[in-house]
Amino acid sequence: MADNYLEKHREEYEKRKARYLLRKRHIKPCPIHLQKPEDEAL
């Protein structure tokens, strides 16, 4: 194997991780709107 095999894969991993974290920060969770009935005895 080449000497820089692990270093190259580590760099690729760090780039993918950075892209994932940036994308993750920009995604807003969708709030779930539950509608309660006016009269809960129904």
Phi and psi restraints in degrees (range 20) as a CNS / XPLOR table:
assign (resid 1 and name C) (resid 2 and name N)
       (resid 2 and name CA) (resid 2 and name C) 1.0 -72.2 20.0 2
assign (resid 2 and name N) (resid 2 and name CA)
       (resid 2 and name C) (resid 3 and name N) 1.0 154.3 20.0 2
assign (resid 2 and name C) (resid 3 and name N)
       (resid 3 and name CA) (resid 3 and name C) 1.0 -65.9 20.0 2
assign (resid 3 and name N) (resid 3 and name CA)
       (resid 3 and name C) (resid 4 and name N) 1.0 -31.2 20.0 2
assign (resid 3 and name C) (resid 4 and name N)
       (resid 4 and name CA) (resid 4 and name C) 1.0 -97.2 20.0 2
assign (resid 4 and name N) (resid 4 and name CA)
       (resid 4 and name C) (resid 5 and name N) 1.0 16.7 20.0 2
assign (resid 4 and name C) (resid 5 and name N)
       (resid 5 and name CA) (resid 5 and name C) 1.0 -58.1 20.0 2
assign (resid 5 and name N) (resid 5 and name CA)
       (resid 5 and name C) (resid 6 and name N) 1.0 -52.5 20.0 2
assign (resid 5 and name C) (resid 6 and name N)
       (resid 6 and name CA) (resid 6 and name C) 1.0 -66.4 20.0 2
assign (resid 6 and name N) (resid 6 and name CA)
       (resid 6 and name C) (resid 7 and name N) 1.0 -39.4 20.0 2
assign (resid 6 and name C) (resid 7 and name N)
       (resid 7 and name CA) (resid 7 and name C) 1.0 -63.4 20.0 2
assign (resid 7 and name N) (resid 7 and name CA)
       (resid 7 and name C) (resid 8 and name N) 1.0 -41.7 20.0 2
assign (resid 7 and name C) (resid 8 and name N)
       (resid 8 and name CA) (resid 8 and name C) 1.0 -63.3 20.0 2
assign (resid 8 and name N) (resid 8 and name CA)
       (resid 8 and name C) (resid 9 and name N) 1.0 -45.3 20.0 2
assign (resid 8 and name C) (resid 9 and name N)
       (resid 9 and name CA) (resid 9 and name C) 1.0 -67.7 20.0 2
assign (resid 9 and name N) (resid 9 and name CA)
       (resid 9 and name C) (resid 10 and name N) 1.0 -34.8 20.0 2
assign (resid 9 and name C) (resid 10 and name N)
       (resid 10 and name CA) (resid 10 and name C) 1.0 -64.2 20.0 2
assign (resid 10 and name N) (resid 10 and name CA)
       (resid 10 and name C) (resid 11 and name N) 1.0 -43.0 20.0 2
assign (resid 10 and name C) (resid 11 and name N)
       (resid 11 and name CA) (resid 11 and name C) 1.0 -62.6 20.0 2
assign (resid 11 and name N) (resid 11 and name CA)
       (resid 11 and name C) (resid 12 and name N) 1.0 -43.5 20.0 2
assign (resid 11 and name C) (resid 12 and name N)
       (resid 12 and name CA) (resid 12 and name C) 1.0 -62.7 20.0 2
assign (resid 12 and name N) (resid 12 and name CA)
       (resid 12 and name C) (resid 13 and name N) 1.0 -40.9 20.0 2
assign (resid 12 and name C) (resid 13 and name N)
       (resid 13 and name CA) (resid 13 and name C) 1.0 -62.3 20.0 2
assign (resid 13 and name N) (resid 13 and name CA)
       (resid 13 and name C) (resid 14 and name N) 1.0 -44.6 20.0 2
assign (resid 13 and name C) (resid 14 and name N)
       (resid 14 and name CA) (resid 14 and name C) 1.0 -63.1 20.0 2
assign (resid 14 and name N) (resid 14 and name CA)
       (resid 14 and name C) (resid 15 and name N) 1.0 -38.6 20.0 2
assign (resid 14 and name C) (resid 15 and name N)
       (resid 15 and name CA) (resid 15 and name C) 1.0 -65.4 20.0 2
assign (resid 15 and name N) (resid 15 and name CA)
       (resid 15 and name C) (resid 16 and name N) 1.0 -45.4 20.0 2
assign (resid 15 and name C) (resid 16 and name N)
       (resid 16 and name CA) (resid 16 and name C) 1.0 -62.6 20.0 2
assign (resid 16 and name N) (resid 16 and name CA)
       (resid 16 and name C) (resid 17 and name N) 1.0 -41.4 20.0 2
assign (resid 16 and name C) (resid 17 and name N)
       (resid 17 and name CA) (resid 17 and name C) 1.0 -62.9 20.0 2
assign (resid 17 and name N) (resid 17 and name CA)
       (resid 17 and name C) (resid 18 and name N) 1.0 -43.1 20.0 2
assign (resid 17 and name C) (resid 18 and name N)
       (resid 18 and name CA) (resid 18 and name C) 1.0 -63.4 20.0 2
assign (resid 18 and name N) (resid 18 and name CA)
       (resid 18 and name C) (resid 19 and name N) 1.0 -43.0 20.0 2
assign (resid 18 and name C) (resid 19 and name N)
       (resid 19 and name CA) (resid 19 and name C) 1.0 -61.9 20.0 2
assign (resid 19 and name N) (resid 19 and name CA)
       (resid 19 and name C) (resid 20 and name N) 1.0 -43.4 20.0 2
assign (resid 19 and name C) (resid 20 and name N)
       (resid 20 and name CA) (resid 20 and name C) 1.0 -61.6 20.0 2
assign (resid 20 and name N) (resid 20 and name CA)
       (resid 20 and name C) (resid 21 and name N) 1.0 -45.7 20.0 2
assign (resid 20 and name C) (resid 21 and name N)
       (resid 21 and name CA) (resid 21 and name C) 1.0 -66.1 20.0 2
assign (resid 21 and name N) (resid 21 and name CA)
       (resid 21 and name C) (resid 22 and name N) 1.0 -37.8 20.0 2
assign (resid 21 and name C) (resid 22 and name N)
       (resid 22 and name CA) (resid 22 and name C) 1.0 -64.1 20.0 2
assign (resid 22 and name N) (resid 22 and name CA)
       (resid 22 and name C) (resid 23 and name N) 1.0 -44.3 20.0 2
assign (resid 22 and name C) (resid 23 and name N)
       (resid 23 and name CA) (resid 23 and name C) 1.0 -65.5 20.0 2
assign (resid 23 and name N) (resid 23 and name CA)
       (resid 23 and name C) (resid 24 and name N) 1.0 -40.5 20.0 2
assign (resid 23 and name C) (resid 24 and name N)
       (resid 24 and name CA) (resid 24 and name C) 1.0 -62.2 20.0 2
assign (resid 24 and name N) (resid 24 and name CA)
       (resid 24 and name C) (resid 25 and name N) 1.0 -38.4 20.0 2
assign (resid 24 and name C) (resid 25 and name N)
       (resid 25 and name CA) (resid 25 and name C) 1.0 -67.5 20.0 2
assign (resid 25 and name N) (resid 25 and name CA)
       (resid 25 and name C) (resid 26 and name N) 1.0 -31.0 20.0 2
assign (resid 25 and name C) (resid 26 and name N)
       (resid 26 and name CA) (resid 26 and name C) 1.0 -84.5 20.0 2
assign (resid 26 and name N) (resid 26 and name CA)
       (resid 26 and name C) (resid 27 and name N) 1.0 -15.5 20.0 2
assign (resid 26 and name C) (resid 27 and name N)
       (resid 27 and name CA) (resid 27 and name C) 1.0 -81.6 20.0 2
assign (resid 27 and name N) (resid 27 and name CA)
       (resid 27 and name C) (resid 28 and name N) 1.0 122.5 20.0 2
assign (resid 27 and name C) (resid 28 and name N)
       (resid 28 and name CA) (resid 28 and name C) 1.0 -95.8 20.0 2
assign (resid 28 and name N) (resid 28 and name CA)
       (resid 28 and name C) (resid 29 and name N) 1.0 133.1 20.0 2
assign (resid 28 and name C) (resid 29 and name N)
       (resid 29 and name CA) (resid 29 and name C) 1.0 -66.8 20.0 2
assign (resid 29 and name N) (resid 29 and name CA)
       (resid 29 and name C) (resid 30 and name N) 1.0 138.5 20.0 2
assign (resid 29 and name C) (resid 30 and name N)
       (resid 30 and name CA) (resid 30 and name C) 1.0 -77.6 20.0 2
assign (resid 30 and name N) (resid 30 and name CA)
       (resid 30 and name C) (resid 31 and name N) 1.0 121.4 20.0 2
assign (resid 30 and name C) (resid 31 and name N)
       (resid 31 and name CA) (resid 31 and name C) 1.0 -71.3 20.0 2
assign (resid 31 and name N) (resid 31 and name CA)
       (resid 31 and name C) (resid 32 and name N) 1.0 138.8 20.0 2
assign (resid 31 and name C) (resid 32 and name N)
       (resid 32 and name CA) (resid 32 and name C) 1.0 -93.1 20.0 2
assign (resid 32 and name N) (resid 32 and name CA)
       (resid 32 and name C) (resid 33 and name N) 1.0 118.9 20.0 2
assign (resid 32 and name C) (resid 33 and name N)
       (resid 33 and name CA) (resid 33 and name C) 1.0 -99.3 20.0 2
assign (resid 33 and name N) (resid 33 and name CA)
       (resid 33 and name C) (resid 34 and name N) 1.0 108.8 20.0 2
assign (resid 33 and name C) (resid 34 and name N)
       (resid 34 and name CA) (resid 34 and name C) 1.0 -95.9 20.0 2
assign (resid 34 and name N) (resid 34 and name CA)
       (resid 34 and name C) (resid 35 and name N) 1.0 132.7 20.0 2
assign (resid 34 and name C) (resid 35 and name N)
       (resid 35 and name CA) (resid 35 and name C) 1.0 -96.8 20.0 2
assign (resid 35 and name N) (resid 35 and name CA)
       (resid 35 and name C) (resid 36 and name N) 1.0 118.4 20.0 2
assign (resid 35 and name C) (resid 36 and name N)
       (resid 36 and name CA) (resid 36 and name C) 1.0 -86.1 20.0 2
assign (resid 36 and name N) (resid 36 and name CA)
       (resid 36 and name C) (resid 37 and name N) 1.0 139.4 20.0 2
assign (resid 36 and name C) (resid 37 and name N)
       (resid 37 and name CA) (resid 37 and name C) 1.0 -68.5 20.0 2
assign (resid 37 and name N) (resid 37 and name CA)
       (resid 37 and name C) (resid 38 and name N) 1.0 149.9 20.0 2
assign (resid 37 and name C) (resid 38 and name N)
       (resid 38 and name CA) (resid 38 and name C) 1.0 -63.4 20.0 2
assign (resid 38 and name N) (resid 38 and name CA)
       (resid 38 and name C) (resid 39 and name N) 1.0 -39.2 20.0 2
assign (resid 38 and name C) (resid 39 and name N)
       (resid 39 and name CA) (resid 39 and name C) 1.0 -112.8 20.0 2
assign (resid 39 and name N) (resid 39 and name CA)
       (resid 39 and name C) (resid 40 and name N) 1.0 107.2 20.0 2
assign (resid 39 and name C) (resid 40 and name N)
       (resid 40 and name CA) (resid 40 and name C) 1.0 -73.9 20.0 2
assign (resid 40 and name N) (resid 40 and name CA)
       (resid 40 and name C) (resid 41 and name N) 1.0 -7.3 20.0 2
assign (resid 40 and name C) (resid 41 and name N)
       (resid 41 and name CA) (resid 41 and name C) 1.0 -77.3 20.0 2
assign (resid 41 and name N) (resid 41 and name CA)
       (resid 41 and name C) (resid 42 and name N) 1.0 -12.7 20.0 2
